[in-house]
Amino acid sequence: MSAREELRRVILADQLEELEELLAADPALAAAEGDDSPVLLALARGRHEALAALLETNPPLTLFEAVALGDDVAVQAQLRRDKTQMEARTPDGLTSLLLAAHFGQGSIANGLLQWGANARAVTQGEHERNALHLATWGGHRTMAALLLEHGLPIDEPQDGGLTPLHIAAQRGDFALASLLVLNGARGDLESDDGKTAADLAYEFAHDALAEYLRMHAS
């Protein structure tokens, strides 16, 4: 097993001591190499102590890493170097804006949009989701509000016919659901299996939210 493969293994296993030993022997392991980013791996898996250990080595950040971490200075530096990076994709099929939406990095998303990022981009892979879908799945209300300000369609369905309001209802996110309703989201739209947002709220035992959605259904 190579040192990079071992690094990946200990991050996934949340073995902090072993990770620190690997980084002490070779700090360069923390830097991304092609599609392999230890920083994004630790961040995506919620390995916060591992992430801190990786960042202590001061690795040069890729645009994707800077976006996910919310490092505005590094993002701006990357874009000044090569603006076309914005439309590149992660191995999971996310653009920089989609990645910012996934992690709830509103300031970064706003900057990317000002640089001309494609607000209508959708993920590539098993699920097709736009930035508003990702922000809603993550419960990122401020991000969702920003995306609505930039004209993302509020009722556009993702796979399965789920609109952002369906997603907020399933999660039981009253604040986000009310934001969507107040911005014109339709409560009468049905998913591919015939369920409204209120139906999903009831199904997932969010009864108060379900009643609210029924009252405000178009």
Beta strands, then each sheet from edge to edge (+ up, - down):
end
